Amino acid sequence: MPGHSSNGNGNGLPATIVATATAVPPHVITADDVKAHIQSIFHLEGSRLDGMFSIVENSHIKKRHTIFPLEYTVQPRALTQTSLEYQEHAIRLGRQVAEDCLARAKMQPEDIDWIITVSCTGYMIPSLDAYLIESMGFRRDVRRLPITELGCAAGASALARAHDFLQAGPNRNILVISVELPSLTFQRRNFTPANLISSILFGDGAGAVILTSDERSGCPRVVGAEPFLMPNSLDAMGFDLKDEGFHIVLSKDVPELLRGGIRGVVEKFLGRFHLGTSDLAAYLLHPGGRKLLDYMETELGICRCETQPSWDILSEYGNLSSASVLFVLHEWITKQKVESGKYGMMAAFGPGFTTEMLLMRWA
């Protein structure tokens, strides 16, 4: 269980979420598309094919978005080619979601003091923020923090770092952008269970959030944040970079890591604020998969009605890696009603096996 953390404890300046935005590419892969093509792509037969059909049917994922049509997505390509494709589409989606988020916040690019960019499904130097400064008109002295290697937890980690930065002084605006293109990591010749599962689970998309040190009525404020690295879990999740590109590492035991441990981690975190799970009105859980959400509900003793936005994102978009929790946050802010003064908790999970938790309070 986690000990005392020096992370923000909610006694500093506000870290108010004033706008969110999401964006997805135009191509769609449905559950029926997967079932129609999975045998020809992976040459599965008999019980293995039946097993994959069962996983598709029970995944709770109706559709996902990809930057390319299915026929091109599944073609083997050199790492050089997929890297070029990643750069082109990461810049395009990153700009799209940043422009939308700025418009929703009624801000201009020059109003932004920090840009935090997040991705684990590709690699580019200069980082995404540099391209957006050139094309969108952000200030030349804007602070920049690119985050990689935190996987699906990184969207929540970026919000946690934004909270930390806003404790340093007033009149600061931070733009968080997550762009994930996991379809580019698809490996047609990899027949491991992890690769087969990932071909069903992950979708492409981008999310953005603007946080400010101003108080805003009706907006959630980040009160505090804390990570926790599960013991003996380094091999549970990640990527191996090989000649053909990214090869996913995804242990079937990932959901099991939550059993018996996550409740104590959450209770310790909430206890720092003299709160318990019964005090929360909103659960913003990373929709990493059906089992993960099921186990979180069981371990925390919460019902589907308290996590429905996470299920909705899983159904309509699949697992968007680090962007997933930003999609869930957008869902809560745009479609749900949380009473003033009520608390919510965001939790995302990534390689390590890492849990990143944030406590929010609605103004």
C-alpha positions in Angstrom: 0.0 0.0 0.0 1.2 3.5 -0.7 2.8 5.7 1.9 2.6 9.4 2.3 3.2 11.3 -0.9 4.5 14.8 -1.4 2.2 15.3 -4.4 -0.3 18.2 -4.4 -2.7 17.9 -1.4 -5.3 20.3 -2.5 -4.2 23.2 -0.3 -2.6 25.2 -3.1 -3.9 27.2 -6.0 -6.8 25.9 -8.1 -6.2 23.5 -11.0 -9.6 23.9 -12.8 -10.5 22.0 -15.9 -12.2 24.5 -18.1 -12.5 22.6 -21.4 -12.1 19.2 -22.9 -12.2 17.9 -26.5 -11.8 14.7 -28.4 -11.1 13.7 -32.0 -11.0 10.5 -33.9 -9.9 9.6 -37.5 -12.5 8.8 -40.1 -12.2 5.0 -40.6 -14.2 2.6 -38.5 -13.7 -1.1 -37.6 -16.8 -2.8 -36.2 -17.0 -6.0 -34.2 -18.5 -7.6 -37.3 -15.5 -6.4 -39.4 -13.2 -8.1 -36.9 -15.1 -11.4 -37.1 -15.2 -11.3 -40.9 -11.5 -10.8 -41.3 -9.7 -12.3 -38.3 -9.4 -15.8 -39.8 -7.9 -14.6 -43.1 -5.5 -12.2 -41.3 -4.2 -14.6 -38.7 -5.1 -18.0 -40.3 -6.9 -19.2 -37.2 -8.8 -22.4 -37.2 -10.9 -24.6 -34.9 -10.9 -23.8 -31.2 -8.6 -20.8 -31.6 -10.9 -19.2 -34.1 -13.9 -19.9 -31.9 -12.1 -18.5 -28.9 -11.4 -15.2 -30.7 -15.0 -14.9 -31.9 -16.0 -15.3 -28.2 -13.6 -12.6 -27.1 -14.9 -10.2 -29.8 -18.5 -10.9 -28.8 -17.8 -10.4 -25.1 -15.4 -7.4 -25.4 -18.2 -4.8 -25.1 -16.5 -3.0 -28.0 -18.9 -2.2 -30.9 -16.5 -0.2 -33.0 -13.1 1.6 -33.1 -11.6 4.3 -35.2 -8.4 4.0 -37.3 -6.4 6.4 -39.4 -6.4 4.0 -42.4 -9.0 1.5 -43.8 -8.9 -2.0 -42.5 -7.3 -3.4 -45.6 -4.3 -1.1 -45.3 -4.1 -1.2 -41.5 -3.3 -5.0 -41.5 -0.6 -4.8 -44.2 2.9 -5.4 -42.9 5.0 -2.2 -43.2 8.6 -1.2 -42.3 9.1 0.8 -39.1 10.4 3.7 -41.3 7.0 3.8 -43.1 4.8 3.6 -39.9 7.0 6.3 -38.2 6.3 8.7 -41.1 2.6 7.8 -40.9 2.6 8.3 -37.1 4.2 11.8 -37.5 1.7 12.9 -40.2 -1.4 11.8 -38.4 -0.3 12.7 -34.9 0.2 16.3 -36.0 -3.1 16.4 -37.8 -5.2 14.9 -34.9 -3.2 16.9 -32.3 -3.9 20.1 -34.1 -7.6 19.3 -34.6 -8.2 18.4 -30.9 -6.1 21.4 -29.7 -8.1 23.9 -31.8 -11.4 22.4 -30.6 -10.3 22.6 -26.9 -9.1 26.2 -27.2 -12.4 27.1 -28.8 -14.4 25.5 -26.0 -12.3 27.3 -23.4 -12.7 30.6 -25.4 -8.9 31.0 -25.4 -6.3 31.7 -28.1 -3.0 29.8 -28.5 -1.1 32.7 -27.0 -3.0 32.3 -23.7 -1.4 28.9 -23.1 1.6 28.8 -20.7 2.4 25.1 -20.7 1.8 22.3 -23.3 2.0 18.7 -22.2 1.8 16.2 -25.0 1.3 12.5 -24.4 1.7 9.4 -26.6 3.2 5.9 -26.4 2.3 4.5 -29.8 4.9 6.4 -31.9 8.0 8.4 -31.6 9.0 11.7 -33.1 11.7 14.3 -32.5 11.0 17.3 -32.4 8.0 16.4 -30.3 4.4 17.1 -31.3 4.3 20.4 -29.3 7.0 21.9 -31.5 5.0 21.3 -34.7 1.9 22.8 -33.0 3.8 25.9 -32.0 4.9 26.4 -35.6 1.5 25.9 -37.1 -1.0 27.3 -34.5 0.7 30.4 -33.1 1.5 29.4 -29.5 4.1 31.6 -27.8 7.7 30.9 -28.5 8.4 30.8 -24.8 5.6 28.3 -23.9 6.8 25.6 -21.5 6.7 22.1 -23.1 6.6 18.7 -21.6 6.4 15.6 -23.9 5.5 12.4 -22.0 6.2 8.9 -23.4 6.6 5.4 -21.9 3.7 5.6 -19.4 1.3 3.9 -21.7 -2.4 4.0 -20.9 -1.8 5.8 -17.5 -0.2 8.8 -19.2 -3.4 10.8 -19.8 -4.0 10.9 -16.1 -0.3 11.4 -15.4 -0.4 14.5 -17.6 -3.3 16.0 -15.7 -1.4 15.2 -12.5 1.6 17.1 -13.7 -0.6 20.0 -14.8 -2.0 20.1 -11.3 1.6 20.2 -9.9 2.6 23.0 -12.2 -0.4 25.1 -11.3 0.5 25.0 -7.6 3.6 27.0 -8.5 1.8 30.3 -9.2 -1.4 32.0 -10.5 -2.5 33.0 -14.0 -1.3 30.0 -15.8 -3.1 27.9 -18.4 -2.0 24.4 -19.4 -3.0 22.5 -22.5 -2.8 18.7 -22.3 -2.9 16.7 -25.5 -2.9 13.0 -25.9 -2.6 11.4 -29.4 -2.6 7.6 -29.7 -2.4 5.6 -32.9 -2.2 2.0 -31.8 -3.4 0.8 -35.2 0.1 1.5 -36.4 1.5 -1.0 -34.0 -0.5 -3.9 -35.5 1.6 -6.9 -36.3 0.1 -9.3 -38.8 2.8 -12.0 -38.4 2.7 -12.0 -34.6 0.4 -14.8 -33.4 0.9 -14.3 -29.6 -2.3 -14.0 -27.5 -1.3 -10.4 -26.6 -1.2 -9.3 -30.3 -4.5 -11.1 -31.0 -6.2 -9.4 -28.1 -4.7 -6.0 -29.0 -6.1 -6.3 -32.5 -9.6 -6.4 -30.9 -9.1 -3.9 -28.1 -7.3 -0.7 -29.3 -8.5 2.2 -31.4 -7.0 5.5 -32.6 -7.9 8.9 -31.2 -6.9 12.2 -29.5 -8.0 14.0 -26.4 -7.2 17.4 -25.0 -7.8 19.3 -21.7 -7.2 22.9 -20.7 -6.6 23.5 -17.0 -6.2 27.0 -15.4 -5.4 28.5 -12.1 -8.7 30.5 -12.2 -11.8 29.4 -10.3 -14.6 28.5 -12.6 -18.2 27.8 -11.5 -19.5 24.4 -12.6 -16.1 23.0 -13.6 -14.2 20.2 -11.9 -11.0 21.1 -10.0 -8.1 18.7 -9.5 -7.6 18.5 -5.8 -4.7 16.0 -5.6 -3.0 13.2 -7.5 -1.0 10.1 -6.6 0.6 7.3 -8.6 1.2 3.7 -7.3 3.5 1.1 -8.9 2.2 -2.4 -8.2 5.0 -4.8 -7.0 6.3 -7.6 -9.2 4.5 -6.3 -12.3 7.1 -5.0 -14.7 6.4 -7.7 -17.3 2.6 -7.2 -17.2 2.3 -4.5 -20.0 4.3 -2.6 -22.4 5.9 -2.6 -25.9 9.0 -4.4 -27.3 10.6 -2.4 -30.2 11.8 -4.8 -32.9 12.7 -4.5 -36.6 9.0 -4.6 -37.6 8.0 -1.9 -35.1 6.1 -2.0 -31.7 5.2 -5.5 -30.4 2.7 -5.3 -27.6 3.3 -7.0 -24.2 0.0 -7.6 -22.5 -0.3 -10.3 -19.8 -3.6 -12.0 -19.3 -3.0 -11.4 -15.6 -3.3 -7.6 -15.9 -6.9 -7.5 -14.5 -5.9 -9.9 -11.7 -3.3 -7.4 -10.5 -6.2 -5.2 -9.3 -7.7 -8.0 -7.2 -6.9 -7.7 -3.5 -4.8 -4.6 -3.9 -6.5 -1.8 -5.7 -9.1 -1.1 -2.9 -6.4 -0.5 -0.4 -4.5 1.8 -2.8 -7.6 3.8 -3.4 -8.6 4.0 0.2 -5.1 5.2 1.2 -5.3 7.9 -1.5 -8.8 9.1 -0.5 -7.9 8.9 3.1 -5.3 11.8 2.6 -8.4 14.0 2.0 -10.5 12.4 4.8 -12.7 10.8 2.2 -13.9 7.2 1.3 -15.3 5.6 -1.7 -18.8 6.4 -0.4 -18.0 10.1 -0.7 -17.5 9.9 -4.5 -20.2 10.9 -7.0 -18.2 10.2 -10.1 -15.8 7.5 -11.2 -13.7 8.3 -14.2 -12.1 4.9 -14.9 -9.8 4.0 -17.7 -11.7 1.7 -20.0 -8.8 -0.7 -20.6 -11.2 -3.6 -21.2 -14.3 -5.3 -19.9 -12.5 -7.3 -17.2 -10.7 -4.3 -15.9 -13.9 -2.4 -15.4 -15.7 -5.4 -14.0 -12.9 -5.9 -11.4 -12.7 -2.2 -10.5 -16.5 -2.2 -9.8 -16.2 -5.4 -7.7 -13.1 -4.3 -5.8 -14.5 -0.8 -5.0 -18.0 -1.9 -4.4 -19.5 0.4 -7.0 -22.4 -0.2 -9.5 -22.5 0.1 -13.3 -24.5 3.3 -13.0 -21.5 5.0 -11.4 -19.1 4.0 -14.2 -21.4 4.1 -17.3 -19.3 6.8 -19.2 -16.3 4.5 -19.1 -18.4 1.6 -20.6 -19.8 3.9 -23.2 -16.3 5.0 -24.3 -15.1 1.3 -24.4 -18.2 0.4 -26.6 -17.8 3.3 -29.1 -14.0 3.7 -29.3 -12.3 0.7 -27.7 -9.2 1.3 -25.6 -7.5 4.5 -26.8 -4.5 4.0 -24.5 -3.6 7.3 -22.7 -6.4 9.2 -24.5 -9.0 6.9 -23.0 -9.4 8.7 -19.6 -9.5 12.1 -21.5 -12.5 10.7 -23.5 -14.1 9.6 -20.3 -13.5 13.0 -18.7 -15.1 14.6 -21.8 -18.1 12.3 -21.4 -18.6 13.3 -17.8 -18.2 17.0 -18.5 -20.4 17.2 -21.6 -23.1 14.6 -20.8 -23.3 14.0 -17.1 -24.4 16.3 -14.2 -22.3 16.3 -11.0 -23.6 18.5 -8.2 -21.5 21.4 -6.9 -19.2 20.3 -4.1 -19.3 16.6 -5.0 -16.1 14.6 -5.6 -14.9 12.3 -8.4 -11.9 10.1 -8.8 -10.0 9.4 -12.0 -8.0 6.2 -12.2 -5.9 5.0 -15.2 -3.6 2.0 -15.5 -0.4 1.5 -17.5 2.9 -0.3 -17.8 4.7 -1.0 -14.6 1.9 -2.0 -13.6 1.1 1.6 -12.6 -2.0 3.2 -11.2 -2.5 7.0 -11.6 -5.2 8.5 -9.4 -6.7 12.0 -9.3 -9.2 13.4 -7.0 -11.6 16.1 -8.4 -14.2 18.4 -6.9 -16.9 20.1 -8.8 -17.3 23.8 -8.2 
